[in-house]
Amino acid sequence: LPVREKDHFICRCFTQSYFYFLSGCTEFIIFAVMSYDRYVAICSPLQYPVIMTSSLCVRLVILSWVGGFLLILPSTVLKAGLPYCGPNVIDHFFYNSAPLLHLACADIRVIELLDFLSSLVLLLSSLSLTVVSYVYIISTILKIPSGQGQHKAFATCASHFTVVSMGYGISIFVYARPSQKSSLHLNKILFIISTVITPLLNPFIFSLRNETMKDALKDSLAKGQNFLKQMKSK
């Protein structure tokens, strides 16, 4: 590629990669914030309106975005300064960090280590806060005398726990390793799950406790069954 066209190509790559990882880092910080929200709702239900005020929620969201921005900025700046003299084709379906980094004509071990440490700090810190919150949540739920009360409390956390389990399970396997070059093919499969399938499932997972959503789903299933019966009868 000509120099000018190649510069535009690298710029587009890093723009997509940066905003992808910015949203990803912010999502994991928000996971920890949501677990704290569930902790307050179950362990201190009477104080919930006083603790989780609108101003605190806004500050937590801003803090999540700022934290994600600062966490990935150093490695992004270092990657942008590398010489890229290889081909303009990457072994991935989008501009992910590892395959893009391996197009550089320079020693990338320091940047790989920085990526690994950043991922480790993000995942372990947010996961630790989430686990601590759920330890308190579960211990509080088990103290509820009635089975119906326990079921209702568990249902409050079910959607968040499901999304958190999928998010951390995939991301720890993909990112919490010093080098990702040997598993690029497997990583592509996992990225399809995390970037396509999981976001499609999230609206359904978070709507599991919504009665209107349940009624609409039941109506759709009933209509589908009736349609299949009519087709078979013909």
N, C-alpha and C positions, 0 to 999 in steps of 0.2 A: 504493500500500500504506500502511496505518497505520504510524506511526513505530515502534511496538514490533515489529510483524511484519517491517518492513523491516530493523530492527536484527538480528533473528534470521536473516533471509535473508543479510545481509552476513556475519554471524558464521559461518554454515555455509559460505559461499563461501570465506572466508579459511581456515577450518579444513581444508577439502579441498585447497585450493590449496597451503597451507603444507606439509602432510604429503606431498603429491605431489612438490613440489620438494625437500623434505628427503630423501626416498628417492632422488630423481634425483641430487642432488648427492653423496650418500653413495655411490651406485653408481659414479660416475665416479672418486671417490677410491679406491674398492675396485679399480677397473680398474687404476689405477697400482700399487696394492699387489700385485695378482695378477701384474702384469708383473714386479715385483721378485722375487716368489716364483719365477716361471719362470726369471728370470735366475740366481738362486742355484741352482736345480735343475739347470740345464744347464751353467753356467759354473763352478760349484763343487759338483759332486754329492757329493763326499766330506764336505764341510763343511755340507751342507744340514741334517742333523739338529741340528747344533750352533748354526747361525745361526737357522733358522726354528723356534724353540722354541714350545711352547704359550703361554707367557707373552707372548712377542713377538707372536704372532698375535692374542691377546686385546687387547693394547695397540693394535695397528694397527687392529683393528675399532672399538674405542672412539674412537680418534683420527679415524677416517673419519666416524663419526656426529657427533662434536663439531665437526669441520670443516664438515660440511654444515649443521649447526645455526647456527653463527656466520656462515656465508657468506650465508645468505638472511634472517637476522633483521633487519638494518637496513632493507632494502627492504620487508619485510612490515610492519614497524612504521609506515613512512611511508605505505604503501598503506591501512592500517587507519585512519589519521587523515584521509583524504580525504573530502570531502562527496560522497555518492552520491545525486543527485537525479533520475537518469534512470530508465529502465524496469527491471524485474526480470528481463529476458530477455537472455541473452548469446548472441553468435554463435559458439557452440562446443558440443561434446557433453559437456564438463565445465567446471568453474570454472578455466580456465586464466588465467594472469596478464594477457596482453595484452588479450583481449576484456573481462575484468573491469575492468581499469584504464581502459578507454575508456568506461566508464559513469560515471566521476567527473566532477563539474562543477567542475573546477579544472585548472590547468596541470600536466600530467603529464610534461613534458619532462625534468625533473631525475630523476624516478623511473625513467623509461625509460632514461636514461643510466646510472643506478646499476645497473639490471637488466642492461644491456648489459655494463658493466664487470665485474660479478660473474660473468656467464656467461663472459666472455672470460678472466678470471683462472682460473676453475675448469677450463674446457676446455683452455686452452693449457698450464697448469701440469701437469695430469694427463696430457695428451697428450704433452707434452715428456718427462716421466718414462717414459711407455710407449714412446715412440720410441727414447729412449736405451737403455732396457733391451733392446729388440729389435735394435738395432744391434749390441750386444755379443753377444746370443744368436745372431744370424745369422752374425756373424764367427766365433764359436766353433764353430757347426755346420759351417761350410765347411772348418774345419780337421780335422774328423773324417775319417780316411782311408777308411773303408768306406762304401759307399752305403747299406747296411742301417742302419748307425749314424746316418747323416744323416737317413734316413727316419724312424727312431724318434724322434729329437730333434725334428724338425719336427712329427711327430704329437702330441708332448707339448704344443706351443703352438698347434696348429691351432684347437681349440675356443675358447680365449681370444682369439686373434687375430680369429676370425670375429665373435664377439660385440662386441669392441671396435670393429671396423670399422663394423658396423651402428650401434652407439650413437653414436660420434663423427660419422659421416657425416650422420646425421639431425639431431643436436643442434647441430652447428656451423652448419648451414644455417638452422635455425629460430631459434636464440637469439643467434648472434653477429652481430646487426645492430642498429643504434641504434633503429630503429622497425619494428614488425611489423604495423602496421595495414593496409598495402597488400597483404599476402600471407596474410590470415587464412584464406581458403578453402584455399589450398595447404597451409598449416600444419595444418589439420584433417585432411587426408589423411595427412600425415606423422605426426601424432600417433596416428592409428589404427594405423599401422605400428609406432610405437615403444611404444605402451601396450598393444596387443592382440596383434599378430602376433609381435613380437620376444620378449615373455615366453613365448608359447606354444612358440616354437622353441627357446628356451634349454635346456630339459631334454633335448631331442634333440641339440642341438649339443654340450653338455657330456657326453653319453653316447656320443659317436661311437666312443670308444676302449674302451668297456665291452663285453666279449665276450658277456656275458649279454644285454645290450640288443640287440646285433647278432643273436644267435641267435633272440631273441623276435621281432624285426622280420622276419627271414627266414621264421620259422614262420607269422607272420601273413600275409605276402605269399603264401606257398605255399598256405595255406588259402583266401585270397581268390581265387587263380587256380583252384583246384579247384572252388570254389563257382561261379565264372563258367562253367567248363567244364560243370558239371552243369546249370546253367540253360540253356546253349546246346543241350545234348543233348536236353533236354526240349522 
